[in-house]
Amino acid sequence: MGIQFNSATGVFALETAHTSYHMQVDERGHLLHLYYGRTIGQGNLSALYPRADHGFSPDYYACRRERGVSPDVLPQEYTGCNVGDFRLSCLVVRNEAGAAGADFVYVSHRIESGKYALEGLPSAHAETGDEVSTLCITLRDFVTGLELDLLYGVFADQDIITRAARLRNNGTESLRLEKVASLCLDLPFGQWDLIHFHGRHAMERQMQRTPLASAIQTVSSTRGASSHHHNPFVILCDRDATETAGLCYGMMLVYSGSHRTDIEVDQNGSTRLVSGIHDERFSWQLKPGESFTAPEALLCCTTSGLTDLSQRYQHFVRHNICRSPYRFKRRPVLINNWEATYFQFNTESICRIAEKAASLGVEMLVLDDGWFGKRNDDNSGLGDWFVNEEKLPGGLKPLIERINALGMKFGIWVEPEMISEDSDLYRAHHDWALTLPGRDPAMGRDQLVLDMGRQEVVDYLVEVLSDLLRNNHIEYVKWDMNRNMSDVYSRALPPERQGEVAHRYMLGVYRLLDTLTTRFPQVLFEGCAGGGGRFDAGMLAYFPQIWCSDDTDAIERLIIQHGTSFGYPISAMGAHVSACPNHQTGRTTPLWTRAVVAMSGTFGYELDLGKLSEEECHQVRQQIETFKQLYDVIQNGRYYRLSDPSRQLRYTAWQTVTDTESLVSLVLTHPEANARPLHLCLQGLEEDALYRVESLRIYGTTSTPENGAADADAYAGAVYSGSTLMYAGYTLPRMVGDFPSVQLHLVRV
Ligand code: DGJ
């Protein structure tokens, strides 16, 4: 395992527990990709790419007579620019004469233990010293002097290979980068399905699976954020891959801005994936001596199907991307006032919510939008991060003292990257907003985006937010971001650098987050962008959790959380129980079903608890106790999807498994008349181990003994082998009604 270089053959072999990744420096010095897939050890791959002349695929100059050696046909590790490979390219670079061209050849390489870091960008880290080794291959274009470092972090036990690319202008002319991908992945053979996660505000990360066409398909965002619309995570898998079998490749960007992943199936049936910062309106001036680093990407390959791929990403993101001290801790059960009050609250109404919540076992109150500036609706106040004393007389301190006196922690909402026109900050610094000269800007939620690429803007926010956190006993911050970036123009940059604004914005955001999370490690930060509009590995490097979606409807959440689970851990998914009828869909679901769904996330409440009946309050108390009891198996267990909500419309089921217990959760989404048996084959258990049904809880069913209801208590205590539960399965009692749910808790005996 690890990284080997064979100087006789020029082959680099990256070996993980179950996969091999091979590259080769060819006779001309070009770095070819040879293979990525199931382990082949030091296998000889020379038979894979016989010389063959393909019409209209040009040869390298040195091979112009013998023919059949074309950059357009051979798999590339990172493409050049404008030098004969007509497939997707990684790079567009121009010199001062306007000539676009680069042809990289091998110069040197370094193999080191430990993990490389990327200046200014989030990236994976090692938890232990010997967990990862780094390969850096340096290539050079001898005409421009442009040097390219290809970086590989090999996390052998985890079957994860990280990649990044760094460009350095070692020439004498200024260069303009018009496209810089993080990676290229050529899969010369095989036919693949593409799985990606699309959506919209309040309906993010819906999984979609389609066979790749002989064309270019794109998953992207030009919104200045990774977006609600296309997550920067894709999977290519065998056409017949399932949850439990088949070859799958994952590619996840560690980046939160505009991104683009193109996948091309070319004339020879070969597949190429190129991914990185979106190149629309992007350009970056690289003067002699300057460098540019493209964000990191996380590659994973498994032959064991989609569940294995997901578990590897879930584990890696939690252990090696998240840095927060909270990543392995149980987060406090919180009550957020947003859907309870929106902007209409004051100290007294917040304290009433907190008192009720404390009496039911809630551990933290989060004061959402509206506590600052002149913020009585969403048309004003962003930028003025000082307390609105009309709502909160005496400021935050007396409120926090009262909350703390209830035995609860206090958390607060901020949206630092934005500015309202109607704010003191805008009146003082209108040039800090991104707007185009001479044009009325497009407005989103009546707010503008701050130019986070400006040093003074980030410095200002560091100080304002540090004061807020220093002067008040705040233990949690919800960091929101509620519009996408248009009118991208910085008043601080010269014309030739305007193509840099969107990426400089992200670098500024990362600097701000890095400073604050380092300065205030005791604060639990939750990311948010109008729900899940920036749910990505870049943000998770700073925030151990992200509000999954502004859609709090439990039934829609099943689809959102299902899609999210393909790449991200449960511990990162912000999820709350909200009121019914639900504020987004108008749907009514049982209170317990809402809790079963929210428990498969960070778990909290977002409703006016004062409006609940005594019976409902009793349920809330029980839910919090249940969450605490089941916390370990839910949040630390291996995660299995037992259904696909896009195909299996009747129910959604999922399971988590530790070495000692397992929890199966199911929500019945379409009850049936004369219902067929609800039968599940469980996963992830030890075949020979015995499991006792600790409890079977059925919530919200209107079944009666007459229409087939079972006494759930009668199921408790039964013992089954793991193989019985996995292969023969388990049949749940019949349920009817609107959206009943089940928690089946098994304990290994
Ligand atoms: C969008 C968030 O996703 C909501 O939870 C809430 O915080 C609002 N913004 C407040 O403006």
Boltz pocket constraint, residues with backbone or C-beta under 6 A from the ligand:
constraints:
  - pocket:
      binder: B
      contacts: [[A, 338], [A, 368], [A, 369], [A, 413], [A, 480], [A, 482], [A, 528], [A, 529], [A, 530], [A, 531], [A, 547], [A, 549], [A, 550]]
      max_distance: 6.0
